[in-house]
Amino acid sequence: MFDYPKFVEFREEGPREGFQIEKTLHPIEDRVALIDLLSETGLKRIQVGSFVSPRHVPQMADTGTLFERIRRKPGVKYTALWLNEKGFRKAQTAHRVDMDPKLLFYASNTFSLKNNNCTADAMRERQRDWVRLYKAEGLVPDTAYVMAAFGCNYEGEIAQEKVLDDIRFIQRLCAEEEVPLPNLALADTMGWANPESVKRMIGALRDLAPGVRLCLHIHDTRGLGIANLHAALSMGVDLFESSVAGLGGCPFAAHGDARAAGNVCTEDAVFLCHELGIETGIDLDTMIAAARKAEAILGVPLMGRVMHSGGLSRYRAPRG
């Protein structure tokens, strides 16, 4: 039995994960404005974009320019995603990217082939080279991810033991290379998790890697995002990746509809935490304003709830 954490950290993924899946190439001025507004919410880490193939993900082709134009707020880290050394080098040479070294593992071989063009086993072995490259550049891996940790639209159910085997590999690799064990992140990439499977997985990870900080990257594809987040909170997890207005989704995840729900919605998750008495350091009203800004940019109704209804503070305020 765990208590809720006293403070929860949210890492914002919307500017990258949200716009990478859109068919429309939205003006850079709009995305800069959204990132600048997110900087005022109290978030401490915002993923601005990704350095990936512009042929496969043209929406991210101007990420370098985004980093040049955003207005940085002291105390906020502005990060990027890369999937190969070419992308890593681009991030290194771009304008003031806060380097956020990651290790990437796949519980689904098919998804690994579609997302990274290599098998899950090959991707696992590549992480040895990544750890050594990071060390050579004076960097330490921040987070190790297991993608499709709860299920896969291509392969179906994912056995918990497959995920735990990846975690054991991470433990051995870090011991061999004499680097600290990073945060361990479970990514429900295609929305297969439910509250009970979340609790079981977290319990198994705590037994296997006690004391390591756990992170959840939750997708709300089938409407269980907030329920899964609450289950993780009830197990003491204090680190989540989320997206403003519920933006996001993987272009290679085979969702049935182009407008399927994306990542768990940041402002809804913040609202839940505040209602439970958990601090986040995030101003909900400013977060709602950012969500509405995202909706205006995309020009379609987005999935967030609190962005449309508002919070409860104005109703609880004493009446004059």
TAZIVEN-V839531 format. One record per helix or strand. SS is the DSSP state (H for helix, E for strand). FROM is the first residue (numbers start at 1). LEN is the number of residues. If there is no record, write none. Layout:
# TAZIVEN-V839531
ss | from | len
SS | FROM | LEN
SS | FROM | LEN
This chain:
# TAZIVEN-V839531
ss | from | len
E | 7 | 1
E | 9 | 4
H | 14 | 7
H | 28 | 11
E | 45 | 7
H | 58 | 3
H | 63 | 7
E | 77 | 6
H | 85 | 9
E | 102 | 5
H | 109 | 8
H | 120 | 17
E | 143 | 5
E | 151 | 2
E | 156 | 2
H | 160 | 18
E | 183 | 6
H | 195 | 14
E | 214 | 6
H | 225 | 10
E | 239 | 5
H | 244 | 3
E | 263 | 1
E | 265 | 1
H | 266 | 10
E | 279 | 1
H | 284 | 15
H | 306 | 4
H | 313 | 4
